[in-house]
């Protein structure tokens, strides 16, 4: 009996099943369908299914454009239908439908969506939520600047101050860097004012996931860089019965007191506490830092209420930072030595220094600009050449007075290092001030250093978002010509 041979079609599936499985396991389609709703004229798959297919395309192809999604879904039509369990029409993923999806996402309550996503993932991943890392980044793009738009000119972390940008504020669990909250704000907003709203959202999110009463909830530890160290933010965290851990910026009162803090450490080096890595299993582990701490009382006014609390100031010297700054100092010294000799080097087109004071001012400015004043000794020599000019050809007559001209030049004759001053400068390298209001039973000096260092995990998701694999920078905007 003749039977019809099976008709086979081949498609490359690559990592599509993996990505789709993760997105389905997180219930992203169901959550978005719940919050985005459905227009009564909408046909075909729901907005949730549209979203996870588009997210699969973005994650597998490292491309966030809308225009290429339709062609990609045609190439993987059979695989997508098998994974989704439904039939896909040819017009499911055209630009217009994806544009409608984006508009609905922009109008939706993102905090509510984020909360449901967190709860959906919380049942899968069991991670500690007592420590939260906060940080911000920017992403620029070729966009027209609108007065009320999110793309604005501001301080660029992408080194593109000529392009408008948006700012991304994120809070993640530490050390796993699991995303808790995100916020997209205009690119001209200051960083320090974004931390407290993010902290409020984190506390609300974790409180909604906790079944215990508010009074019995343990305090949270919020870690952040220097931009989180504003007195207002620290006061709000302390007033909320939570803890903070941050590095003080070298400005204001800190800049005035910092030298005395370091001098106290150098005067009592034997009493400094060494900090070792947590997983130091070698016979001779390498120290990562040393330092000491003291307490001080702080006060600030928040919404007409006086807030008073006590914080621990930790004066630390990072060994890695010390080595890096020492190498940079040596590099600057060598470069300045070359520049000093080049100031008075003879040759066509080079300046001739005839006034010693002017040369001294140029030397002083060069030393101060490179922050090596007092570390190099520079000696200036004087050269004089006597020239006789008669004003006419031939030798002068006997007894005739001949005018004499002196050609005076000043040049650098010696450059030497002030070794004692350099050694003293090196001793003051690698120091920084870190503060926390957590008690020693919650966070020791060693624990503070190690906990803060764990927060570098947030930089990795920022890199993945902006560069690889997603590569949203620069954000491209296509404007319709009217």
C-alpha positions, 0 to 999 in steps of 0.5 A: 500500500502506497503511503504519503511520505511525511513532509518535513520542515527544518528550522534552526531553534538555537536558544529560543526554547531556553529563553522562551521557557525562562520567560514562561516560567516567570509568568511574564505573559500572564502578568502583562495580560493582567495589567495591559488588558485587551482592546475589544477589537484586538485579534490574535495573540494577547499582549503578553504573548507578543511581549515574550516573543519580542523579548525572546528576539531581543535576548537571542538577537541582541537587537531591540528594533521593531522592524526586524521582529516580523521577519525573524518570526517568519523564519522561526514560525514552526518553533514559536507555534510549538512553544506557545501552543497556538497558531500565529498569523502572518501579521502578528508581529508587524510594527503597528502591533508592537507600537501599540504594545509599547504605548500600553506599556508606557501607560501601565502601572509599572510599579504594580507590574514590577511587584507581580514579577518580583512575586513570580520570581520569588517563589523560584529563587530563594535569596537573602533580601536584607541587603540591597544595592542601589545605583544609576546609569545613563544611556544616550541616543539620537533623539530630538529633545522635548521639554517634557521628554525623558531624553535630555542633555545631562552629565554623560556616563557614556562620554557622549555629552553631545547626545540626549540621554535617559537615566536608569535607577536600579535596586538589586538584591546583594550579592546575587544582583537580582533586580528589585526595582527600576526607574526611568527618569529624564537624563538631566535629573541629579543622581542623589535625588533618585535614591530615596524614591528607589528605597521607598519602592524597595521597602514596599515591594519586600513588605508586600512579599513578607507575611510578617507584621511591619513591626517585626520586619528586620531592618534593611541594609542599603548600599550605594556609592558616593551619590547616595551619601547625601545627608538627607538620604542618610537621615531618611534611612536612619529615620526609617529604622534601616541601615545604610553603607556608603562612601563619603564624597571628598567635598564639603566638611569631609574634605576639610576633615579628611587629612586629619583623619588620615593623619590620625591613622598614620600616627597609629599604624600599629592599631589599624585593623587589617581586612582579609578576603572572605575566602582567604584559604591560602597560607599567606592570604593577601590583605585587601585593606586596613583602617579604623573607625569612630562614631559621631552624631549627626542631625538634619531636618526632614519635612520640618522634623529634626532627625538625630542619629549616630553613625560610624565613620570608617577610615580605610586604605585599600591596598588595591587602590594604593597600588593603583594610585602609586603607579599613577603618581610614578607615571605623573612624576616621570611625565612632569620630569620630561615636560620640565626639561622640554620647557627650555629645550633649544630648537627652532620655534621654541620659546626663549626664557629671558625673564627668570620669574616667568620661567618660574611661574611656568614651572610652578603651574606645571607642577600644580596642574599635575599635582606633584608640587613639592615632590620635585626640585627644579633648578634654573640656570642662567646663560649670558653671551656677550656680543659686540655690534659696531653697526658697520662692516669691518673692524672698529678703529683703534680707540673707538667705543664698541657697544656691547649687548648681553644675551641672557637666557634662563633654562632648567639646569637640574630636576631632582626628586624630593624622596622624603616628600614622595614617600610621605605622599605615598603613605596618604594614597588609597585612603577613603571614608566609609560610613554606616549607621549599623551597629557592630553586631550587624556589620563589623569593620571587616564586614562593612568593607566586604559587603560594600565590595560585593555590590560590584555585581550591579555594574554587570547588569548595566554593562549587559543592558547597554553593551552586550548582549542587549546593546541598547546604547545608543538608543535610535529613534526613527522620526516620520517625515511630515 
